C-alpha cells in the first residue's frame, strides 16, 4: 500500500482574494502618508501576494518602512483580524523602537490618520498599536 504524498500549502495555487483586507490596508497606509505629506513609505514586498509571502520575503521584516517627520525611521507591520506579530516581527520592531524609530502595528487606518495628523511626537521606544 502506497501513500499519497501530503500536499503542502506551498503546493496550492495562490488565491488572489486571500487576505485582501491586508493588501487594502497596506496600500491605504501608503497613500495616506503621501496624501498628508508626512514622509515616505516603501513596501517591502513590491508585488505583495499573501499566499506567496513565505517564499518572497525575509521573516520578521515589516510590510512598510521608510521615514516620517524630519527623517525619523518608521516600520509598520499591518495586521488584520486576529493576526498577531510573530516572534521575529516583534523582535525586529522592538529593536527598531529601541534605536529611536517609530515601530507601528497597524490595525485601524483611522487611528493611524489621527496619529499622523497630531504631528511629530517623540518615539516611545515601544511598539505602537494603532
CNS distance restraints for C-alpha pairs under 8 A (distance, minus, plus):
assign (resid   7 and name CA) (resid  11 and name CA) 6.31 0.50 0.50
assign (resid   7 and name CA) (resid  12 and name CA) 7.82 0.50 0.50
assign (resid   8 and name CA) (resid  12 and name CA) 7.13 0.50 0.50
assign (resid  10 and name CA) (resid  52 and name CA) 7.88 0.50 0.50
assign (resid  14 and name CA) (resid  49 and name CA) 7.96 0.50 0.50
assign (resid  14 and name CA) (resid  51 and name CA) 5.31 0.50 0.50
assign (resid  14 and name CA) (resid  52 and name CA) 6.93 0.50 0.50
assign (resid  15 and name CA) (resid  51 and name CA) 6.70 0.50 0.50
assign (resid  16 and name CA) (resid  20 and name CA) 7.69 0.50 0.50
assign (resid  16 and name CA) (resid  49 and name CA) 7.32 0.50 0.50
assign (resid  18 and name CA) (resid  50 and name CA) 6.98 0.50 0.50
assign (resid  18 and name CA) (resid  51 and name CA) 7.18 0.50 0.50
assign (resid  19 and name CA) (resid  23 and name CA) 6.96 0.50 0.50
assign (resid  19 and name CA) (resid  50 and name CA) 6.77 0.50 0.50
assign (resid  20 and name CA) (resid  24 and name CA) 6.25 0.50 0.50
assign (resid  21 and name CA) (resid  25 and name CA) 6.17 0.50 0.50
assign (resid  21 and name CA) (resid  80 and name CA) 7.00 0.50 0.50
assign (resid  22 and name CA) (resid  26 and name CA) 6.21 0.50 0.50
assign (resid  22 and name CA) (resid  78 and name CA) 6.79 0.50 0.50
assign (resid  22 and name CA) (resid  79 and name CA) 6.75 0.50 0.50
assign (resid  22 and name CA) (resid  80 and name CA) 6.00 0.50 0.50
assign (resid  23 and name CA) (resid  27 and name CA) 6.22 0.50 0.50
assign (resid  23 and name CA) (resid  48 and name CA) 7.45 0.50 0.50
assign (resid  24 and name CA) (resid  28 and name CA) 5.99 0.50 0.50
assign (resid  25 and name CA) (resid  29 and name CA) 6.08 0.50 0.50
assign (resid  25 and name CA) (resid  78 and name CA) 7.12 0.50 0.50
assign (resid  25 and name CA) (resid 109 and name CA) 7.19 0.50 0.50
assign (resid  26 and name CA) (resid  30 and name CA) 6.44 0.50 0.50
assign (resid  26 and name CA) (resid  63 and name CA) 7.43 0.50 0.50
assign (resid  26 and name CA) (resid  64 and name CA) 7.57 0.50 0.50
assign (resid  26 and name CA) (resid  78 and name CA) 6.45 0.50 0.50
assign (resid  27 and name CA) (resid  31 and name CA) 6.27 0.50 0.50
assign (resid  28 and name CA) (resid  32 and name CA) 6.01 0.50 0.50
assign (resid  28 and name CA) (resid 109 and name CA) 7.59 0.50 0.50
assign (resid  29 and name CA) (resid  33 and name CA) 6.31 0.50 0.50
assign (resid  29 and name CA) (resid 109 and name CA) 6.92 0.50 0.50
assign (resid  30 and name CA) (resid  34 and name CA) 6.48 0.50 0.50
assign (resid  30 and name CA) (resid  41 and name CA) 6.10 0.50 0.50
assign (resid  30 and name CA) (resid  42 and name CA) 7.50 0.50 0.50
assign (resid  31 and name CA) (resid  35 and name CA) 5.91 0.50 0.50
assign (resid  32 and name CA) (resid  36 and name CA) 6.11 0.50 0.50
assign (resid  32 and name CA) (resid 113 and name CA) 7.22 0.50 0.50
assign (resid  33 and name CA) (resid  37 and name CA) 5.93 0.50 0.50
assign (resid  33 and name CA) (resid  38 and name CA) 5.34 0.50 0.50
assign (resid  33 and name CA) (resid  39 and name CA) 6.20 0.50 0.50
assign (resid  33 and name CA) (resid  40 and name CA) 6.72 0.50 0.50
assign (resid  33 and name CA) (resid  41 and name CA) 7.25 0.50 0.50
assign (resid  33 and name CA) (resid 116 and name CA) 7.83 0.50 0.50
assign (resid  34 and name CA) (resid  38 and name CA) 6.59 0.50 0.50
assign (resid  34 and name CA) (resid  39 and name CA) 6.75 0.50 0.50
assign (resid  34 and name CA) (resid  40 and name CA) 6.56 0.50 0.50
assign (resid  36 and name CA) (resid 116 and name CA) 7.93 0.50 0.50
assign (resid  36 and name CA) (resid 117 and name CA) 7.78 0.50 0.50
assign (resid  38 and name CA) (resid  68 and name CA) 5.68 0.50 0.50
assign (resid  38 and name CA) (resid  69 and name CA) 5.98 0.50 0.50
assign (resid  38 and name CA) (resid 116 and name CA) 7.02 0.50 0.50
assign (resid  39 and name CA) (resid  66 and name CA) 7.68 0.50 0.50
assign (resid  39 and name CA) (resid  67 and name CA) 5.56 0.50 0.50
assign (resid  39 and name CA) (resid  68 and name CA) 4.16 0.50 0.50
assign (resid  39 and name CA) (resid  69 and name CA) 5.90 0.50 0.50
assign (resid  39 and name CA) (resid  71 and name CA) 7.71 0.50 0.50
assign (resid  40 and name CA) (resid  66 and name CA) 5.63 0.50 0.50
assign (resid  40 and name CA) (resid  67 and name CA) 5.55 0.50 0.50
assign (resid  40 and name CA) (resid  68 and name CA) 6.51 0.50 0.50
assign (resid  41 and name CA) (resid  64 and name CA) 6.25 0.50 0.50
assign (resid  41 and name CA) (resid  65 and name CA) 5.43 0.50 0.50
assign (resid  41 and name CA) (resid  66 and name CA) 4.38 0.50 0.50
assign (resid  41 and name CA) (resid  67 and name CA) 6.46 0.50 0.50
assign (resid  42 and name CA) (resid  64 and name CA) 5.50 0.50 0.50
assign (resid  42 and name CA) (resid  65 and name CA) 5.45 0.50 0.50
assign (resid  42 and name CA) (resid  66 and name CA) 5.84 0.50 0.50
assign (resid  43 and name CA) (resid  63 and name CA) 5.93 0.50 0.50
assign (resid  43 and name CA) (resid  64 and name CA) 4.73 0.50 0.50
assign (resid  43 and name CA) (resid  65 and name CA) 6.73 0.50 0.50
assign (resid  44 and name CA) (resid  57 and name CA) 7.80 0.50 0.50
assign (resid  44 and name CA) (resid  61 and name CA) 7.59 0.50 0.50
assign (resid  44 and name CA) (resid  62 and name CA) 7.04 0.50 0.50
assign (resid  44 and name CA) (resid  63 and name CA) 5.42 0.50 0.50
assign (resid  44 and name CA) (resid  64 and name CA) 5.82 0.50 0.50
assign (resid  44 and name CA) (resid  65 and name CA) 7.22 0.50 0.50
assign (resid  45 and name CA) (resid  56 and name CA) 7.36 0.50 0.50
assign (resid  45 and name CA) (resid  57 and name CA) 6.87 0.50 0.50
assign (resid  45 and name CA) (resid  63 and name CA) 6.93 0.50 0.50
assign (resid  48 and name CA) (resid  53 and name CA) 7.36 0.50 0.50
assign (resid  49 and name CA) (resid  53 and name CA) 6.20 0.50 0.50
assign (resid  52 and name CA) (resid  56 and name CA) 6.32 0.50 0.50
assign (resid  53 and name CA) (resid  57 and name CA) 5.95 0.50 0.50
assign (resid  54 and name CA) (resid  58 and name CA) 7.79 0.50 0.50
assign (resid  54 and name CA) (resid  59 and name CA) 7.60 0.50 0.50
assign (resid  57 and name CA) (resid  61 and name CA) 7.64 0.50 0.50
assign (resid  59 and name CA) (resid  88 and name CA) 6.53 0.50 0.50
assign (resid  59 and name CA) (resid  89 and name CA) 7.26 0.50 0.50
assign (resid  60 and name CA) (resid  86 and name CA) 7.34 0.50 0.50
assign (resid  60 and name CA) (resid  87 and name CA) 7.73 0.50 0.50
assign (resid  60 and name CA) (resid  88 and name CA) 4.42 0.50 0.50
assign (resid  60 and name CA) (resid  89 and name CA) 3.87 0.50 0.50
assign (resid  60 and name CA) (resid  90 and name CA) 7.44 0.50 0.50
assign (resid  60 and name CA) (resid  91 and name CA) 7.56 0.50 0.50
assign (resid  60 and name CA) (resid  92 and name CA) 6.12 0.50 0.50
assign (resid  61 and name CA) (resid  89 and name CA) 6.29 0.50 0.50
assign (resid  61 and name CA) (resid  92 and name CA) 6.90 0.50 0.50
assign (resid  62 and name CA) (resid  75 and name CA) 6.11 0.50 0.50
assign (resid  62 and name CA) (resid  76 and name CA) 5.72 0.50 0.50
assign (resid  62 and name CA) (resid  77 and name CA) 4.73 0.50 0.50
assign (resid  62 and name CA) (resid  78 and name CA) 7.89 0.50 0.50
assign (resid  62 and name CA) (resid  89 and name CA) 6.81 0.50 0.50
assign (resid  62 and name CA) (resid  93 and name CA) 7.91 0.50 0.50
assign (resid  63 and name CA) (resid  75 and name CA) 7.74 0.50 0.50
assign (resid  63 and name CA) (resid  76 and name CA) 6.12 0.50 0.50
assign (resid  63 and name CA) (resid  77 and name CA) 5.07 0.50 0.50
assign (resid  63 and name CA) (resid  78 and name CA) 6.48 0.50 0.50
assign (resid  64 and name CA) (resid  75 and name CA) 5.80 0.50 0.50
assign (resid  64 and name CA) (resid  76 and name CA) 5.00 0.50 0.50
assign (resid  64 and name CA) (resid  77 and name CA) 6.45 0.50 0.50
assign (resid  65 and name CA) (resid  73 and name CA) 7.50 0.50 0.50
assign (resid  65 and name CA) (resid  74 and name CA) 5.54 0.50 0.50
assign (resid  65 and name CA) (resid  75 and name CA) 4.27 0.50 0.50
assign (resid  65 and name CA) (resid  76 and name CA) 6.05 0.50 0.50
assign (resid  66 and name CA) (resid  73 and name CA) 5.80 0.50 0.50
assign (resid  66 and name CA) (resid  74 and name CA) 5.43 0.50 0.50
assign (resid  66 and name CA) (resid  75 and name CA) 6.63 0.50 0.50
assign (resid  67 and name CA) (resid  71 and name CA) 5.25 0.50 0.50
assign (resid  67 and name CA) (resid  72 and name CA) 5.17 0.50 0.50
assign (resid  67 and name CA) (resid  73 and name CA) 4.34 0.50 0.50
assign (resid  67 and name CA) (resid  74 and name CA) 5.25 0.50 0.50
assign (resid  68 and name CA) (resid  72 and name CA) 5.21 0.50 0.50
assign (resid  68 and name CA) (resid  73 and name CA) 6.43 0.50 0.50
assign (resid  68 and name CA) (resid  74 and name CA) 6.58 0.50 0.50
assign (resid  69 and name CA) (resid 120 and name CA) 6.29 0.50 0.50
assign (resid  72 and name CA) (resid 100 and name CA) 7.92 0.50 0.50
assign (resid  72 and name CA) (resid 101 and name CA) 6.26 0.50 0.50
assign (resid  72 and name CA) (resid 102 and name CA) 7.38 0.50 0.50
assign (resid  73 and name CA) (resid 100 and name CA) 7.85 0.50 0.50
assign (resid  73 and name CA) (resid 101 and name CA) 4.92 0.50 0.50
assign (resid  73 and name CA) (resid 102 and name CA) 6.31 0.50 0.50
assign (resid  74 and name CA) (resid 101 and name CA) 5.48 0.50 0.50
assign (resid  74 and name CA) (resid 102 and name CA) 4.54 0.50 0.50
assign (resid  74 and name CA) (resid 103 and name CA) 5.87 0.50 0.50
assign (resid  74 and name CA) (resid 104 and name CA) 7.57 0.50 0.50
assign (resid  75 and name CA) (resid  93 and name CA) 7.18 0.50 0.50
assign (resid  75 and name CA) (resid  96 and name CA) 7.78 0.50 0.50
assign (resid  75 and name CA) (resid 101 and name CA) 7.53 0.50 0.50
assign (resid  75 and name CA) (resid 102 and name CA) 6.39 0.50 0.50
assign (resid  75 and name CA) (resid 103 and name CA) 5.12 0.50 0.50
assign (resid  75 and name CA) (resid 104 and name CA) 6.26 0.50 0.50
assign (resid  76 and name CA) (resid 103 and name CA) 6.10 0.50 0.50
assign (resid  76 and name CA) (resid 104 and name CA) 4.73 0.50 0.50
assign (resid  76 and name CA) (resid 105 and name CA) 5.85 0.50 0.50
assign (resid  76 and name CA) (resid 106 and name CA) 6.50 0.50 0.50
assign (resid  77 and name CA) (resid  85 and name CA) 7.98 0.50 0.50
assign (resid  77 and name CA) (resid 104 and name CA) 6.37 0.50 0.50
assign (resid  77 and name CA) (resid 105 and name CA) 5.01 0.50 0.50
assign (resid  77 and name CA) (resid 106 and name CA) 6.02 0.50 0.50
assign (resid  78 and name CA) (resid 105 and name CA) 5.94 0.50 0.50
assign (resid  78 and name CA) (resid 106 and name CA) 4.71 0.50 0.50
assign (resid  78 and name CA) (resid 107 and name CA) 6.23 0.50 0.50
assign (resid  79 and name CA) (resid  83 and name CA) 5.70 0.50 0.50
assign (resid  79 and name CA) (resid  84 and name CA) 6.72 0.50 0.50
assign (resid  79 and name CA) (resid  85 and name CA) 7.81 0.50 0.50
assign (resid  79 and name CA) (resid 105 and name CA) 6.85 0.50 0.50
assign (resid  79 and name CA) (resid 106 and name CA) 6.04 0.50 0.50
assign (resid  79 and name CA) (resid 107 and name CA) 5.41 0.50 0.50
assign (resid  80 and name CA) (resid 107 and name CA) 5.93 0.50 0.50
assign (resid  85 and name CA) (resid  89 and name CA) 5.66 0.50 0.50
assign (resid  85 and name CA) (resid  90 and name CA) 5.76 0.50 0.50
assign (resid  86 and name CA) (resid  90 and name CA) 6.06 0.50 0.50
assign (resid  87 and name CA) (resid  91 and name CA) 6.08 0.50 0.50
assign (resid  88 and name CA) (resid  92 and name CA) 6.19 0.50 0.50
assign (resid  89 and name CA) (resid  93 and name CA) 6.14 0.50 0.50
assign (resid  90 and name CA) (resid  94 and name CA) 5.97 0.50 0.50
assign (resid  91 and name CA) (resid  95 and name CA) 6.10 0.50 0.50
assign (resid  92 and name CA) (resid  96 and name CA) 6.18 0.50 0.50
assign (resid  93 and name CA) (resid  97 and name CA) 6.08 0.50 0.50
assign (resid  93 and name CA) (resid 103 and name CA) 5.51 0.50 0.50
assign (resid  93 and name CA) (resid 104 and name CA) 7.80 0.50 0.50
assign (resid  93 and name CA) (resid 127 and name CA) 6.61 0.50 0.50
assign (resid  94 and name CA) (resid  98 and name CA) 6.07 0.50 0.50
assign (resid  94 and name CA) (resid 103 and name CA) 7.34 0.50 0.50
assign (resid  94 and name CA) (resid 125 and name CA) 7.56 0.50 0.50
assign (resid  94 and name CA) (resid 126 and name CA) 6.40 0.50 0.50
assign (resid  94 and name CA) (resid 127 and name CA) 6.46 0.50 0.50
assign (resid  95 and name CA) (resid  99 and name CA) 6.53 0.50 0.50
assign (resid  96 and name CA) (resid 100 and name CA) 6.71 0.50 0.50
assign (resid  96 and name CA) (resid 101 and name CA) 5.39 0.50 0.50
assign (resid  96 and name CA) (resid 102 and name CA) 7.46 0.50 0.50
assign (resid  96 and name CA) (resid 103 and name CA) 6.63 0.50 0.50
assign (resid  97 and name CA) (resid 101 and name CA) 4.72 0.50 0.50
assign (resid  97 and name CA) (resid 102 and name CA) 5.90 0.50 0.50
assign (resid  97 and name CA) (resid 103 and name CA) 5.54 0.50 0.50
assign (resid  97 and name CA) (resid 123 and name CA) 7.36 0.50 0.50
assign (resid  97 and name CA) (resid 124 and name CA) 7.44 0.50 0.50
assign (resid  97 and name CA) (resid 125 and name CA) 4.54 0.50 0.50
assign (resid  97 and name CA) (resid 126 and name CA) 5.63 0.50 0.50
assign (resid  97 and name CA) (resid 127 and name CA) 6.68 0.50 0.50
assign (resid  98 and name CA) (resid 125 and name CA) 4.95 0.50 0.50
assign (resid  98 and name CA) (resid 126 and name CA) 7.23 0.50 0.50
assign (resid  99 and name CA) (resid 125 and name CA) 7.49 0.50 0.50
assign (resid 100 and name CA) (resid 123 and name CA) 6.02 0.50 0.50
assign (resid 100 and name CA) (resid 124 and name CA) 7.81 0.50 0.50
assign (resid 100 and name CA) (resid 125 and name CA) 6.22 0.50 0.50
assign (resid 101 and name CA) (resid 123 and name CA) 6.38 0.50 0.50
assign (resid 101 and name CA) (resid 125 and name CA) 7.49 0.50 0.50
assign (resid 102 and name CA) (resid 123 and name CA) 5.61 0.50 0.50
assign (resid 102 and name CA) (resid 124 and name CA) 7.83 0.50 0.50
assign (resid 102 and name CA) (resid 125 and name CA) 7.78 0.50 0.50
assign (resid 102 and name CA) (resid 127 and name CA) 7.53 0.50 0.50
assign (resid 102 and name CA) (resid 128 and name CA) 7.73 0.50 0.50
assign (resid 103 and name CA) (resid 126 and name CA) 7.03 0.50 0.50
assign (resid 103 and name CA) (resid 127 and name CA) 4.96 0.50 0.50
assign (resid 103 and name CA) (resid 128 and name CA) 6.11 0.50 0.50
assign (resid 104 and name CA) (resid 127 and name CA) 5.59 0.50 0.50
assign (resid 104 and name CA) (resid 128 and name CA) 4.72 0.50 0.50
assign (resid 104 and name CA) (resid 129 and name CA) 5.84 0.50 0.50
assign (resid 104 and name CA) (resid 130 and name CA) 6.97 0.50 0.50
assign (resid 105 and name CA) (resid 127 and name CA) 6.82 0.50 0.50
assign (resid 105 and name CA) (resid 128 and name CA) 6.04 0.50 0.50
assign (resid 105 and name CA) (resid 129 and name CA) 4.73 0.50 0.50
assign (resid 105 and name CA) (resid 130 and name CA) 6.28 0.50 0.50
assign (resid 106 and name CA) (resid 112 and name CA) 7.23 0.50 0.50
assign (resid 106 and name CA) (resid 129 and name CA) 6.04 0.50 0.50
assign (resid 106 and name CA) (resid 130 and name CA) 5.06 0.50 0.50
assign (resid 107 and name CA) (resid 129 and name CA) 7.23 0.50 0.50
assign (resid 107 and name CA) (resid 130 and name CA) 5.74 0.50 0.50
assign (resid 108 and name CA) (resid 112 and name CA) 6.47 0.50 0.50
assign (resid 108 and name CA) (resid 130 and name CA) 5.85 0.50 0.50
assign (resid 109 and name CA) (resid 113 and name CA) 6.08 0.50 0.50
assign (resid 109 and name CA) (resid 130 and name CA) 7.73 0.50 0.50
assign (resid 110 and name CA) (resid 114 and name CA) 6.23 0.50 0.50
assign (resid 111 and name CA) (resid 115 and name CA) 6.13 0.50 0.50
assign (resid 111 and name CA) (resid 130 and name CA) 5.48 0.50 0.50
assign (resid 112 and name CA) (resid 116 and name CA) 6.16 0.50 0.50
assign (resid 112 and name CA) (resid 130 and name CA) 5.75 0.50 0.50
assign (resid 113 and name CA) (resid 117 and name CA) 6.10 0.50 0.50
assign (resid 114 and name CA) (resid 118 and name CA) 6.11 0.50 0.50
assign (resid 115 and name CA) (resid 119 and name CA) 7.08 0.50 0.50
assign (resid 116 and name CA) (resid 120 and name CA) 7.56 0.50 0.50
